[in-house]
Amino acid sequence: MKEAGKRDNRAEISCKSLSTLTLKGKQQSWAVLLCLSVQAYENLALHKPAWQSNTLRSSYTGVSNTADRAVDGRYGGQCAVSYWVQRAEWRVDLGGLKTIHHVLVHRGDYFPKYFLGFSVYISNTTNKEDGVLCFRDTNYTRATIPNPVNITCPYHGRYVIYYNNRTHPPYPEEFIPHIVMGLCEVEVYGCRSLRNYGENCSLECPQNCQDGYCDIMEGTCLACKPGFKGQRCDLECSAGVFGKDCAGNCSMTCGDPGVCDKVTGHCNGSCLPGWEGDMCQNECLVGFHGVNCLQNCSITCGIPGNCDRITGYCNGGCQRGWTGVRCKEGKG
């Protein structure tokens, strides 16, 4: 058993007991015996930079209940606390994109009524609206809200954001018209490397996953590199298709129609006469014709330099003194 109030960053079982919170100069104490079963993911939030929308500072002791207290590993006594407000937000910066499995939100036992209705987001920016909503409380009561709240959140992101508000009445019966944020610890468990998965983060994501990312539990790719498909991106695109999810069709104007590079969609070597470009998607410009539009139209065409882009045959006949479909034969 670990010492009360402390926990191994990668512990499988943790127990803690007495916690104390100073709120407006008065000590609020509660006795808790909490044993958590935690998988061997790493707590990515421990001692990371944190921010909150406002901070309660005791007028008696001068103590500020700052945001960093929710990631100090002490699980109570030192909590991140706000004033009585209509809207409160707290976030931790994991220092870069991380693979997240679950989030544990610990509160002081004094605070259940203030926590009802809270949300947790994962975002790549400090704006929660840019991210994904992992959890929104719509069912808890003061009697049923657990401590901690264990939120499964298998996403990739840099910021974990706690949010609550009382800005859109009427509220459910057990809500009160203001909130106090009392976060005693927020733990964010997952893998430090984006390219690993599994309970101990020892397995590597499949090599053809887009950006190397995969599901932290199953190892399935979130998306594939162009040219591959399948849950683990281990299947190459079939002939005739290419790109992301093998959703692109090779051009029928490739030199070998319908055959192209499975990753880029580029035609292999040449285009049919009258076409040019990496994917043979462009018609020859006026004055050019043939394979890859490399041949010049004859200046002896009836309209100099104007010919059929595929055959090179002159449009509008030939100039005086010349004959032939390409006006390259002089008249005797």
Secondary structure, DSSP 8 states (H G I E B T S, - for coil): ---TT---TT-SEEEE--EEEEETTEEEEE---EEEE--S-EETTTT--EEES---B-TTT--B--GGGGGSS--SSS-EE--SBSEEEEEEEEEEEEEEEEEEEEE-TT-HHHHTT-EEEEESSS-GGGSEEEEE-SS--TTT--SSEEEE---EEEEEEEEEE--S----TT--SSB--EEEEEEEEEESSTTEESTTS-EE--TTBGGG-B-TTT--BSSB-TTEESTTS-EE--TTEESGGG-EE--TTBSSTT-B-TTT--BSS-B-TTEESTTS-EE--TTEESGGG-EE--TTBSSTT-B-TTT--BSS-B-TTEESTTS-EE--
